Amino acid sequence: MNSTNPTDSMHVPILDLTRQYETIKPEIDAAVASVLASGRFILGPEVEAFEEEVAQYCGVKHAIGVASGTDALLLSLKALGIGPGDGVILPSFTFFATAGVVHNVGATPIFADIDPKTFNLDPAAVRRILESSPTNSTNPMNSTNSTNPSDVKAIIPVHLYGQMANMDEIMAIAKEYNIAVVEDAAQAIGAEYRSASSLNEPHEPHELNEPNKPNEPHELGPSARAGTIDDLGCFSFFPTKNLGAYGDGGMVVTNDDELAERVSILRVHGSKPKYYHRMVGVNSRLDALQAAILRVKLPHLDEWTAARQRVASTYEDMLKEVQGIETPYRSPGRTQIFHQYTIRVLNGRRDQLRDFLKEKGIGTFVYYPLSLHLQECFQELGYKKGDLPKSELASQQVLSLPVFPELTEEEQDYVVQAIKAFFQNGGAA
């Protein structure tokens, strides 16, 4: 890769969806035109076909299209019967929807800290919550509107930035305490997880041809894809996702026939047959237009993932000598699909670097600047600053760099040289 002078002017967006559209424009336009000509816009054959294709891609029995990733989570909790008086454990460092849906079914969000390497839910933190005494004044659940550990009914691990959480330990805890698990895989469609119990068994080459890294084998054996390990898995097709629609969309996947039936009924106001309601649901149907668009995109997903992984590997090679940042950790036995390429900026210099890169025309983003346990809307739960220090530190350090399949070598080199210039020049523009 040729080195770019960081003083040169260049605009590098954090994401450019128009480039992807140009590569598949004829297919997309034809799919949209077909739906318009059909007059079938809500559910229907396009949605059914896409559901079958996603189920096959993930390796599950059922996939149910819904209106958004948020609704996928909401309907999963409703299908499990979770509501007032129930507690749901989730990471504090994630997008708001994960906690918002818990509140909106009437349950109580119970925030847990993260593994600082992966940014995902720390199983040890989950166990501490479940083993805590309800009479302990330091217990974050011990407030007026809180839930005792014995009332915890679900865990929502979030596969943040495209790498799956430690599902071996989370599922072991869930089994021990008879708790449901709902995977928030909104950022991780196509990510894979190989159980630690089989890490040393003979295995076949990984189909995505992921670049070999020292701490993650290039060849992975039998594995499960994100969203398929537990009771229910939830995906988002928000336009910026690795598999993005041209509007909102979401999907619930499961191997449980009964749960699949409940989600399918709940997404249409709880009616089956039409106008006969056995339960109260919501209006959450995947549009046929979005399903048709996503059907065009799905066959390209693994190719796009491999391109993201190549971009990530280039970042790692070029940034490894830069003092003051930490590049993403890749866990053994897990594929990282790099929905985001998120570095840690140390020594309190994250915002300075972000501003410097902005001046250079480089798009970045902070996912996420304030942990959920400190959000104003959850102050009644009684959390305070310092309760979840790993989540709080992450919110002060993370910075996501441009990573998308169509990012050019020249653009990536420009980003890297700008980062190097920042640290070499003490942050001076």
Solvent accessible surface area in square Angstrom, and as a share of the most:
residue,aa,sasa,rsa
1,M,103,0.46
2,N,138,0.71
3,S,87,0.56
4,T,19,0.11
5,N,79,0.40
6,P,34,0.22
7,T,106,0.62
8,D,70,0.36
9,S,116,0.75
10,M,42,0.19
11,H,132,0.59
12,V,0,0.00
13,P,23,0.14
14,I,41,0.21
15,L,48,0.24
16,D,33,0.17
17,L,67,0.33
18,T,91,0.53
19,R,61,0.22
20,Q,18,0.08
21,Y,59,0.22
22,E,109,0.49
23,T,89,0.52
24,I,4,0.02
25,K,82,0.35
26,P,102,0.64
27,E,85,0.38
28,I,4,0.02
29,D,57,0.29
30,A,63,0.49
31,A,19,0.15
32,V,40,0.23
33,A,57,0.44
34,S,61,0.40
35,V,3,0.01
36,L,101,0.50
37,A,92,0.71
38,S,65,0.42
39,G,46,0.44
40,R,129,0.47
41,F,90,0.38
42,I,85,0.43
43,L,36,0.18
44,G,9,0.08
45,P,75,0.47
46,E,39,0.18
47,V,1,0.01
48,E,102,0.46
49,A,23,0.18
50,F,0,0.00
51,E,22,0.10
52,E,124,0.56
53,E,53,0.24
54,V,1,0.00
55,A,11,0.08
56,Q,152,0.68
57,Y,36,0.14
58,C,8,0.05
59,G,60,0.58
60,V,16,0.09
61,K,120,0.51
62,H,53,0.24
63,A,11,0.08
64,I,9,0.04
65,G,0,0.00
66,V,0,0.00
67,A,32,0.25
68,S,21,0.14
69,G,9,0.09
70,T,57,0.33
71,D,28,0.15
72,A,0,0.00
73,L,6,0.03
74,L,27,0.14
75,L,0,0.00
76,S,0,0.00
77,L,0,0.00
78,K,58,0.24
79,A,4,0.03
80,L,48,0.24
81,G,57,0.55
82,I,11,0.06
83,G,10,0.10
84,P,115,0.73
85,G,56,0.54
86,D,21,0.11
87,G,0,0.00
88,V,0,0.00
89,I,0,0.00
90,L,0,0.00
91,P,1,0.01
92,S,0,0.00
93,F,2,0.01
94,T,5,0.03
95,F,115,0.48
96,F,86,0.36
97,A,12,0.10
98,T,2,0.01
99,A,0,0.00
100,G,8,0.07
101,V,2,0.01
102,V,0,0.00
103,H,103,0.46
104,N,109,0.56
105,V,19,0.11
106,G,37,0.36
107,A,7,0.06
108,T,19,0.11
109,P,5,0.03
110,I,1,0.00
111,F,1,0.00
112,A,1,0.01
113,D,9,0.05
114,I,0,0.00
115,D,45,0.24
116,P,57,0.36
117,K,122,0.52
118,T,9,0.05
119,F,13,0.05
120,N,3,0.01
121,L,1,0.01
122,D,21,0.11
123,P,10,0.06
124,A,50,0.39
125,A,5,0.04
126,V,0,0.00
127,R,75,0.27
128,R,140,0.51
129,I,16,0.08
130,L,13,0.07
131,E,112,0.50
132,S,29,0.19
133,S,50,0.32
134,P,60,0.38
135,T,118,0.69
136,N,64,0.33
137,S,99,0.64
138,T,110,0.64
139,N,9,0.05
140,P,43,0.27
141,M,5,0.02
142,N,74,0.38
143,S,35,0.23
144,T,133,0.77
145,N,74,0.38
146,S,35,0.22
147,T,7,0.04
148,N,70,0.36
149,P,13,0.08
150,S,98,0.63
151,D,51,0.26
152,V,7,0.04
153,K,86,0.36
154,A,0,0.00
155,I,0,0.00
156,I,0,0.00
157,P,0,0.00
158,V,6,0.04
159,H,0,0.00
160,L,2,0.01
161,Y,7,0.03
162,G,0,0.00
163,Q,4,0.02
164,M,0,0.00
165,A,0,0.00
166,N,37,0.19
167,M,2,0.01
168,D,46,0.24
169,E,87,0.39
170,I,0,0.00
171,M,55,0.25
172,A,57,0.44
173,I,5,0.02
174,A,4,0.03
175,K,177,0.75
176,E,109,0.49
177,Y,76,0.29
178,N,139,0.71
179,I,14,0.07
180,A,22,0.17
181,V,1,0.00
182,V,0,0.00
183,E,0,0.00
184,D,8,0.04
185,A,0,0.00
186,A,23,0.18
187,Q,21,0.09
188,A,0,0.00
189,I,7,0.03
190,G,1,0.01
191,A,0,0.00
192,E,11,0.05
193,Y,13,0.05
194,R,5,0.02
195,S,39,0.25
196,A,62,0.48
197,S,100,0.65
198,S,19,0.12
199,L,57,0.29
200,N,156,0.80
201,E,88,0.40
202,P,129,0.81
203,H,66,0.29
204,E,129,0.58
205,P,87,0.54
206,H,11,0.05
207,E,116,0.52
208,L,7,0.03
209,N,108,0.56
210,E,3,0.01
211,P,34,0.21
212,N,105,0.54
213,K,32,0.13
214,P,142,0.89
215,N,58,0.30
216,E,4,0.02
217,P,56,0.35
218,H,70,0.31
219,E,74,0.33
220,L,6,0.03
221,G,8,0.07
222,P,108,0.68
223,S,48,0.31
224,A,33,0.26
225,R,25,0.09
226,A,0,0.00
227,G,1,0.01
228,T,22,0.13
229,I,48,0.24
230,D,22,0.11
231,D,51,0.27
232,L,0,0.00
233,G,0,0.00
234,C,2,0.01
235,F,1,0.00
236,S,13,0.08
237,F,1,0.00
238,F,94,0.39
239,P,31,0.19
240,T,53,0.31
241,K,33,0.14
242,N,8,0.04
243,L,0,0.00
244,G,2,0.02
245,A,1,0.00
246,Y,86,0.33
247,G,24,0.23
248,D,85,0.44
249,G,1,0.01
250,G,0,0.00
251,M,0,0.00
252,V,0,0.00
253,V,0,0.00
254,T,3,0.02
255,N,75,0.39
256,D,62,0.32
257,D,82,0.42
258,E,122,0.55
259,L,18,0.09
260,A,5,0.04
261,E,66,0.29
262,R,73,0.27
263,V,0,0.00
264,S,35,0.22
265,I,3,0.02
266,L,5,0.03
267,R,31,0.11
268,V,36,0.21
269,H,91,0.41
270,G,0,0.00
271,S,15,0.10
272,K,97,0.41
273,P,90,0.57
274,K,144,0.61
275,Y,168,0.64
276,Y,148,0.56
277,H,108,0.48
278,R,147,0.54
279,M,36,0.16
280,V,129,0.74
281,G,12,0.11
282,V,43,0.25
283,N,86,0.44
284,S,0,0.00
285,R,78,0.29
286,L,1,0.00
287,D,60,0.31
288,A,1,0.01
289,L,53,0.26
290,Q,24,0.10
291,A,0,0.00
292,A,2,0.02
293,I,7,0.03
294,L,0,0.00
295,R,81,0.30
296,V,22,0.12
297,K,3,0.01
298,L,15,0.07
299,P,108,0.68
300,H,43,0.19
301,L,0,0.00
302,D,39,0.20
303,E,108,0.48
304,W,19,0.06
305,T,3,0.01
306,A,16,0.13
307,A,12,0.10
308,R,12,0.04
309,Q,0,0.00
310,R,141,0.51
311,V,13,0.08
312,A,0,0.00
313,S,16,0.10
314,T,35,0.20
315,Y,0,0.00
316,E,21,0.09
317,D,81,0.42
318,M,40,0.18
319,L,2,0.01
320,K,139,0.59
321,E,128,0.57
322,V,18,0.10
323,Q,146,0.65
324,G,16,0.15
325,I,16,0.08
326,E,86,0.39
327,T,48,0.28
328,P,21,0.13
329,Y,68,0.26
330,R,5,0.02
331,S,3,0.02
332,P,66,0.42
333,G,0,0.00
334,R,31,0.11
335,T,0,0.00
336,Q,7,0.03
337,I,0,0.00
338,F,0,0.00
339,H,11,0.05
340,Q,20,0.09
341,Y,0,0.00
342,T,4,0.02
343,I,0,0.00
344,R,17,0.06
345,V,0,0.00
346,L,48,0.24
347,N,124,0.63
348,G,71,0.68
349,R,52,0.19
350,R,19,0.07
351,D,64,0.33
352,Q,97,0.43
353,L,0,0.00
354,R,82,0.30
355,D,76,0.39
356,F,8,0.03
357,L,0,0.00
358,K,155,0.66
359,E,122,0.54
360,K,41,0.17
361,G,24,0.23
362,I,4,0.02
363,G,21,0.20
364,T,22,0.13
365,F,108,0.45
366,V,11,0.07
367,Y,50,0.19
368,Y,31,0.12
369,P,92,0.58
370,L,77,0.38
371,S,2,0.01
372,L,5,0.02
373,H,2,0.01
374,L,49,0.24
375,Q,47,0.21
376,E,139,0.62
377,C,79,0.47
378,F,8,0.03
379,Q,128,0.57
380,E,100,0.45
381,L,10,0.05
382,G,50,0.48
383,Y,22,0.08
384,K,136,0.58
385,K,152,0.64
386,G,47,0.45
387,D,47,0.24
388,L,17,0.08
389,P,79,0.50
390,K,81,0.34
391,S,0,0.00
392,E,13,0.06
393,L,85,0.42
394,A,0,0.00
395,S,7,0.05
396,Q,96,0.43
397,Q,23,0.10
398,V,0,0.00
399,L,0,0.00
400,S,0,0.00
401,L,0,0.00
402,P,0,0.00
403,V,6,0.03
404,F,0,0.00
405,P,25,0.16
406,E,37,0.16
407,L,14,0.07
408,T,64,0.37
409,E,119,0.53
410,E,108,0.49
411,E,17,0.08
412,Q,7,0.03
413,D,1,0.01
414,Y,1,0.00
415,V,0,0.00
416,V,0,0.00
417,Q,29,0.13
418,A,0,0.00
419,I,0,0.00
420,K,50,0.21
421,A,11,0.08
422,F,1,0.01
423,F,38,0.16
424,Q,141,0.63
425,N,89,0.46
426,G,54,0.52
427,G,24,0.23
428,A,57,0.45
429,A,96,0.75
